[in-house]
Amino acid sequence: MYYCYILKSLKDESFYIGSTKDLKERLVKHNKKAVRYSSTKAPFKLVWYSAFLNKEKAVSFEMYLKSSSGFAFRNKRLI
């Protein structure tokens, strides 16, 4: 399984969208500041995730959520 997820920063309430094969380990890495892009915004809480059968679908949905229409969908339906 692969996952697409949304994290919320407890520091500044911003959101981080990503995808991974190991959701628990990825959240640990974000909170230990081991992920370069999000390291200045830690700690995080997981606010949403969805499982996908393959990596391509998870990454595709991640890219959609990062688009302008996906941004609106995220705010209206997911968080």
KEVOSE-492625 format. One record per atom (N, C-alpha, C): residue number from 1; residue in one letter; atom name; x, y, z. Coordinates in nm, 3 decimals. Example, Ala and Ser with C-alpha at 12.3 -4.5 7.8 and 13.67 -1.06 7.14 Angstrom:
<rs>
+------+------+------+---------+---------+---------+
! resi ! resn ! name !      c1 !      c2 !      c3 !
+------+------+------+---------+---------+---------+
!    1 !    A !    N !   1.319 !  -0.569 !   0.780 !
!    1 !    A !   CA !   1.230 !  -0.450 !   0.780 !
!    1 !    A !    C !   1.320 !  -0.330 !   0.780 !
!    2 !    S !    N !   1.285 !  -0.225 !   0.708 !
!    2 !    S !   CA !   1.367 !  -0.106 !   0.714 !
!    2 !    S !    C !   1.290 !   0.003 !   0.787 !
+------+------+------+---------+---------+---------+
</rs>
This chain:
<rs>
+------+------+------+---------+---------+---------+
! resi ! resn ! name !      c1 !      c2 !      c3 !
+------+------+------+---------+---------+---------+
!    1 !    M !    N !   0.083 !  -0.119 !   0.000 !
!    1 !    M !   CA !   0.000 !   0.000 !   0.000 !
!    1 !    M !    C !   0.088 !   0.125 !   0.000 !
!    2 !    Y !    N !   0.036 !   0.228 !  -0.063 !
!    2 !    Y !   CA !   0.099 !   0.359 !  -0.063 !
!    2 !    Y !    C !  -0.003 !   0.458 !  -0.009 !
!    3 !    Y !    N !   0.046 !   0.566 !   0.047 !
!    3 !    Y !   CA !  -0.042 !   0.662 !   0.112 !
!    3 !    Y !    C !  -0.016 !   0.804 !   0.062 !
!    4 !    C !    N !  -0.123 !   0.879 !   0.051 !
!    4 !    C !   CA !  -0.117 !   1.023 !   0.031 !
!    4 !    C !    C !  -0.166 !   1.081 !   0.163 !
!    5 !    Y !    N !  -0.100 !   1.185 !   0.213 !
!    5 !    Y !   CA !  -0.133 !   1.235 !   0.346 !
!    5 !    Y !    C !  -0.125 !   1.386 !   0.354 !
!    6 !    I !    N !  -0.193 !   1.440 !   0.453 !
!    6 !    I !   CA !  -0.188 !   1.583 !   0.483 !
!    6 !    I !    C !  -0.150 !   1.598 !   0.630 !
!    7 !    L !    N !  -0.046 !   1.677 !   0.653 !
!    7 !    L !   CA !  -0.003 !   1.709 !   0.788 !
!    7 !    L !    C !  -0.034 !   1.855 !   0.817 !
!    8 !    K !    N !  -0.059 !   1.884 !   0.943 !
!    8 !    K !   CA !  -0.077 !   2.023 !   0.985 !
!    8 !    K !    C !   0.032 !   2.057 !   1.085 !
!    9 !    S !    N !   0.101 !   2.167 !   1.060 !
!    9 !    S !   CA !   0.206 !   2.212 !   1.149 !
!    9 !    S !    C !   0.145 !   2.265 !   1.278 !
!   10 !    L !    N !   0.196 !   2.218 !   1.390 !
!   10 !    L !   CA !   0.153 !   2.270 !   1.520 !
!   10 !    L !    C !   0.224 !   2.401 !   1.552 !
!   11 !    K !    N !   0.324 !   2.434 !   1.472 !
!   11 !    K !   CA !   0.400 !   2.557 !   1.492 !
!   11 !    K !    C !   0.331 !   2.678 !   1.429 !
!   12 !    D !    N !   0.288 !   2.662 !   1.302 !
!   12 !    D !   CA !   0.228 !   2.777 !   1.233 !
!   12 !    D !    C !   0.096 !   2.745 !   1.162 !
!   13 !    E !    N !   0.043 !   2.624 !   1.184 !
!   13 !    E !   CA !  -0.084 !   2.580 !   1.127 !
!   13 !    E !    C !  -0.085 !   2.568 !   0.975 !
!   14 !    S !    N !   0.031 !   2.564 !   0.912 !
!   14 !    S !   CA !   0.038 !   2.541 !   0.768 !
!   14 !    S !    C !   0.021 !   2.392 !   0.741 !
!   15 !    F !    N !   0.000 !   2.358 !   0.614 !
!   15 !    F !   CA !  -0.021 !   2.219 !   0.575 !
!   15 !    F !    C !   0.093 !   2.168 !   0.489 !
!   16 !    Y !    N !   0.118 !   2.040 !   0.500 !
!   16 !    Y !   CA !   0.217 !   1.972 !   0.417 !
!   16 !    Y !    C !   0.147 !   1.852 !   0.354 !
!   17 !    I !    N !   0.161 !   1.836 !   0.224 !
!   17 !    I !   CA !   0.100 !   1.724 !   0.151 !
!   17 !    I !    C !   0.213 !   1.638 !   0.097 !
!   18 !    G !    N !   0.201 !   1.507 !   0.116 !
!   18 !    G !   CA !   0.303 !   1.416 !   0.068 !
!   18 !    G !    C !   0.248 !   1.279 !   0.038 !
!   19 !    S !    N !   0.336 !   1.189 !  -0.005 !
!   19 !    S !   CA !   0.299 !   1.050 !  -0.028 !
!   19 !    S !    C !   0.415 !   0.962 !   0.018 !
!   20 !    T !    N !   0.383 !   0.840 !   0.058 !
!   20 !    T !   CA !   0.484 !   0.750 !   0.113 !
!   20 !    T !    C !   0.434 !   0.606 !   0.114 !
!   21 !    K !    N !   0.526 !   0.515 !   0.131 !
!   21 !    K !   CA !   0.490 !   0.374 !   0.148 !
!   21 !    K !    C !   0.470 !   0.341 !   0.297 !
!   22 !    D !    N !   0.541 !   0.411 !   0.384 !
!   22 !    D !   CA !   0.533 !   0.384 !   0.528 !
!   22 !    D !    C !   0.490 !   0.512 !   0.601 !
!   23 !    L !    N !   0.361 !   0.524 !   0.624 !
!   23 !    L !   CA !   0.305 !   0.646 !   0.681 !
!   23 !    L !    C !   0.356 !   0.675 !   0.822 !
!   24 !    K !    N !   0.361 !   0.574 !   0.906 !
!   24 !    K !   CA !   0.407 !   0.595 !   1.044 !
!   24 !    K !    C !   0.551 !   0.644 !   1.048 !
!   25 !    E !    N !   0.637 !   0.581 !   0.970 !
!   25 !    E !   CA !   0.779 !   0.620 !   0.968 !
!   25 !    E !    C !   0.796 !   0.760 !   0.910 !
!   26 !    R !    N !   0.718 !   0.792 !   0.809 !
!   26 !    R !   CA !   0.729 !   0.924 !   0.747 !
!   26 !    R !    C !   0.688 !   1.034 !   0.845 !
!   27 !    L !    N !   0.584 !   1.011 !   0.924 !
!   27 !    L !   CA !   0.542 !   1.109 !   1.024 !
!   27 !    L !    C !   0.651 !   1.128 !   1.130 !
!   28 !    V !    N !   0.714 !   1.019 !   1.170 !
!   28 !    V !   CA !   0.825 !   1.028 !   1.266 !
!   28 !    V !    C !   0.937 !   1.113 !   1.207 !
!   29 !    K !    N !   0.971 !   1.091 !   1.079 !
!   29 !    K !   CA !   1.077 !   1.169 !   1.014 !
!   29 !    K !    C !   1.042 !   1.317 !   1.008 !
!   30 !    H !    N !   0.918 !   1.348 !   0.974 !
!   30 !    H !   CA !   0.876 !   1.489 !   0.972 !
!   30 !    H !    C !   0.893 !   1.552 !   1.110 !
!   31 !    N !    N !   0.851 !   1.482 !   1.213 !
!   31 !    N !   CA !   0.857 !   1.538 !   1.348 !
!   31 !    N !    C !   0.998 !   1.542 !   1.406 !
!   32 !    K !    N !   1.089 !   1.462 !   1.353 !
!   32 !    K !   CA !   1.230 !   1.467 !   1.394 !
!   32 !    K !    C !   1.310 !   1.565 !   1.309 !
!   33 !    K !    N !   1.241 !   1.638 !   1.223 !
!   33 !    K !   CA !   1.302 !   1.737 !   1.133 !
!   33 !    K !    C !   1.401 !   1.675 !   1.036 !
!   34 !    A !    N !   1.374 !   1.551 !   0.996 !
!   34 !    A !   CA !   1.461 !   1.480 !   0.903 !
!   34 !    A !    C !   1.418 !   1.498 !   0.758 !
!   35 !    V !    N !   1.310 !   1.573 !   0.735 !
!   35 !    V !   CA !   1.262 !   1.602 !   0.600 !
!   35 !    V !    C !   1.293 !   1.749 !   0.574 !
!   36 !    R !    N !   1.380 !   1.773 !   0.479 !
!   36 !    R !   CA !   1.434 !   1.906 !   0.456 !
!   36 !    R !    C !   1.326 !   2.014 !   0.438 !
!   37 !    Y !    N !   1.230 !   1.989 !   0.351 !
!   37 !    Y !   CA !   1.129 !   2.092 !   0.318 !
!   37 !    Y !    C !   1.046 !   2.132 !   0.439 !
!   38 !    S !    N !   1.012 !   2.036 !   0.523 !
!   38 !    S !   CA !   0.921 !   2.065 !   0.634 !
!   38 !    S !    C !   0.991 !   2.083 !   0.769 !
!   39 !    S !    N !   1.121 !   2.078 !   0.771 !
!   39 !    S !   CA !   1.194 !   2.079 !   0.899 !
!   39 !    S !    C !   1.171 !   2.205 !   0.983 !
!   40 !    T !    N !   1.147 !   2.317 !   0.920 !
!   40 !    T !   CA !   1.128 !   2.441 !   0.996 !
!   40 !    T !    C !   0.987 !   2.456 !   1.052 !
!   41 !    K !    N !   0.898 !   2.365 !   1.014 !
!   41 !    K !   CA !   0.758 !   2.376 !   1.056 !
!   41 !    K !    C !   0.716 !   2.268 !   1.155 !
!   42 !    A !    N !   0.807 !   2.181 !   1.196 !
!   42 !    A !   CA !   0.776 !   2.073 !   1.291 !
!   42 !    A !    C !   0.745 !   2.134 !   1.427 !
!   43 !    P !    N !   0.663 !   2.069 !   1.506 !
!   43 !    P !   CA !   0.603 !   1.936 !   1.492 !
!   43 !    P !    C !   0.474 !   1.940 !   1.410 !
!   44 !    F !    N !   0.432 !   1.820 !   1.366 !
!   44 !    F !   CA !   0.313 !   1.803 !   1.284 !
!   44 !    F !    C !   0.216 !   1.706 !   1.347 !
!   45 !    K !    N !   0.089 !   1.720 !   1.305 !
!   45 !    K !   CA !  -0.009 !   1.616 !   1.336 !
!   45 !    K !    C !  -0.070 !   1.572 !   1.203 !
!   46 !    L !    N !  -0.102 !   1.445 !   1.194 !
!   46 !    L !   CA !  -0.165 !   1.389 !   1.075 !
!   46 !    L !    C !  -0.313 !   1.427 !   1.078 !
!   47 !    V !    N !  -0.361 !   1.495 !   0.973 !
!   47 !    V !   CA !  -0.501 !   1.535 !   0.970 !
!   47 !    V !    C !  -0.583 !   1.456 !   0.868 !
!   48 !    W !    N !  -0.517 !   1.392 !   0.770 !
!   48 !    W !   CA !  -0.589 !   1.314 !   0.670 !
!   48 !    W !    C !  -0.491 !   1.223 !   0.598 !
!   49 !    Y !    N !  -0.539 !   1.106 !   0.560 !
!   49 !    Y !   CA !  -0.462 !   1.018 !   0.471 !
!   49 !    Y !    C !  -0.555 !   0.926 !   0.396 !
!   50 !    S !    N !  -0.506 !   0.873 !   0.285 !
!   50 !    S !   CA !  -0.580 !   0.776 !   0.206 !
!   50 !    S !    C !  -0.480 !   0.673 !   0.153 !
!   51 !    A !    N !  -0.523 !   0.548 !   0.148 !
!   51 !    A !   CA !  -0.439 !   0.439 !   0.099 !
!   51 !    A !    C !  -0.467 !   0.414 !  -0.049 !
!   52 !    F !    N !  -0.361 !   0.382 !  -0.123 !
!   52 !    F !   CA !  -0.370 !   0.352 !  -0.266 !
!   52 !    F !    C !  -0.299 !   0.220 !  -0.293 !
!   53 !    L !    N !  -0.342 !   0.151 !  -0.397 !
!   53 !    L !   CA !  -0.284 !   0.021 !  -0.429 !
!   53 !    L !    C !  -0.145 !   0.032 !  -0.490 !
!   54 !    N !    N !  -0.115 !   0.146 !  -0.553 !
!   54 !    N !   CA !   0.019 !   0.160 !  -0.612 !
!   54 !    N !    C !   0.070 !   0.303 !  -0.596 !
!   55 !    K !    N !   0.199 !   0.316 !  -0.613 !
!   55 !    K !   CA !   0.268 !   0.443 !  -0.592 !
!   55 !    K !    C !   0.219 !   0.550 !  -0.690 !
!   56 !    E !    N !   0.196 !   0.512 !  -0.814 !
!   56 !    E !   CA !   0.156 !   0.608 !  -0.916 !
!   56 !    E !    C !   0.026 !   0.679 !  -0.878 !
!   57 !    K !    N !  -0.071 !   0.605 !  -0.826 !
!   57 !    K !   CA !  -0.198 !   0.667 !  -0.788 !
!   57 !    K !    C !  -0.182 !   0.758 !  -0.667 !
!   58 !    A !    N !  -0.099 !   0.718 !  -0.572 !
!   58 !    A !   CA !  -0.075 !   0.802 !  -0.454 !
!   58 !    A !    C !  -0.007 !   0.932 !  -0.493 !
!   59 !    V !    N !   0.094 !   0.924 !  -0.578 !
!   59 !    V !   CA !   0.167 !   1.044 !  -0.622 !
!   59 !    V !    C !   0.077 !   1.132 !  -0.708 !
!   60 !    S !    N !  -0.005 !   1.071 !  -0.792 !
!   60 !    S !   CA !  -0.097 !   1.146 !  -0.875 !
!   60 !    S !    C !  -0.196 !   1.225 !  -0.789 !
!   61 !    F !    N !  -0.249 !   1.163 !  -0.684 !
!   61 !    F !   CA !  -0.343 !   1.233 !  -0.596 !
!   61 !    F !    C !  -0.271 !   1.342 !  -0.517 !
!   62 !    E !    N !  -0.147 !   1.316 !  -0.478 !
!   62 !    E !   CA !  -0.067 !   1.419 !  -0.410 !
!   62 !    E !    C !  -0.052 !   1.541 !  -0.501 !
!   63 !    M !    N !  -0.020 !   1.519 !  -0.627 !
!   63 !    M !   CA !  -0.004 !   1.631 !  -0.721 !
!   63 !    M !    C !  -0.136 !   1.706 !  -0.740 !
!   64 !    Y !    N !  -0.246 !   1.632 !  -0.744 !
!   64 !    Y !   CA !  -0.378 !   1.696 !  -0.755 !
!   64 !    Y !    C !  -0.404 !   1.786 !  -0.634 !
!   65 !    L !    N !  -0.377 !   1.735 !  -0.514 !
!   65 !    L !   CA !  -0.402 !   1.814 !  -0.393 !
!   65 !    L !    C !  -0.317 !   1.940 !  -0.388 !
!   66 !    K !    N !  -0.204 !   1.938 !  -0.456 !
!   66 !    K !   CA !  -0.115 !   2.055 !  -0.460 !
!   66 !    K !    C !  -0.155 !   2.155 !  -0.569 !
!   67 !    S !    N !  -0.250 !   2.116 !  -0.656 !
!   67 !    S !   CA !  -0.296 !   2.206 !  -0.763 !
!   67 !    S !    C !  -0.401 !   2.302 !  -0.707 !
!   68 !    S !    N !  -0.438 !   2.402 !  -0.786 !
!   68 !    S !   CA !  -0.536 !   2.500 !  -0.738 !
!   68 !    S !    C !  -0.673 !   2.437 !  -0.715 !
!   69 !    S !    N !  -0.719 !   2.351 !  -0.803 !
!   69 !    S !   CA !  -0.849 !   2.286 !  -0.781 !
!   69 !    S !    C !  -0.840 !   2.186 !  -0.666 !
!   70 !    G !    N !  -0.726 !   2.120 !  -0.652 !
!   70 !    G !   CA !  -0.706 !   2.028 !  -0.540 !
!   70 !    G !    C !  -0.700 !   2.100 !  -0.407 !
!   71 !    F !    N !  -0.645 !   2.221 !  -0.408 !
!   71 !    F !   CA !  -0.640 !   2.304 !  -0.288 !
!   71 !    F !    C !  -0.782 !   2.331 !  -0.238 !
!   72 !    A !    N !  -0.871 !   2.368 !  -0.330 !
!   72 !    A !   CA !  -1.010 !   2.395 !  -0.293 !
!   72 !    A !    C !  -1.079 !   2.267 !  -0.244 !
!   73 !    F !    N !  -1.056 !   2.156 !  -0.312 !
!   73 !    F !   CA !  -1.114 !   2.027 !  -0.272 !
!   73 !    F !    C !  -1.066 !   1.989 !  -0.133 !
!   74 !    R !    N !  -0.936 !   2.004 !  -0.109 !
!   74 !    R !   CA !  -0.878 !   1.972 !   0.022 !
!   74 !    R !    C !  -0.946 !   2.052 !   0.132 !
!   75 !    N !    N !  -0.956 !   2.181 !   0.112 !
!   75 !    N !   CA !  -1.013 !   2.267 !   0.216 !
!   75 !    N !    C !  -1.161 !   2.243 !   0.239 !
!   76 !    K !    N !  -1.233 !   2.206 !   0.134 !
!   76 !    K !   CA !  -1.377 !   2.187 !   0.147 !
!   76 !    K !    C !  -1.414 !   2.047 !   0.195 !
!   77 !    R !    N !  -1.338 !   1.945 !   0.154 !
!   77 !    R !   CA !  -1.379 !   1.807 !   0.178 !
!   77 !    R !    C !  -1.291 !   1.726 !   0.274 !
!   78 !    L !    N !  -1.163 !   1.762 !   0.286 !
!   78 !    L !   CA !  -1.071 !   1.675 !   0.359 !
!   78 !    L !    C !  -1.029 !   1.726 !   0.496 !
!   79 !    I !    N !  -1.023 !   1.857 !   0.513 !
!   79 !    I !   CA !  -0.975 !   1.909 !   0.642 !
!   79 !    I !    C !  -1.075 !   2.005 !   0.704 !
+------+------+------+---------+---------+---------+
</rs>
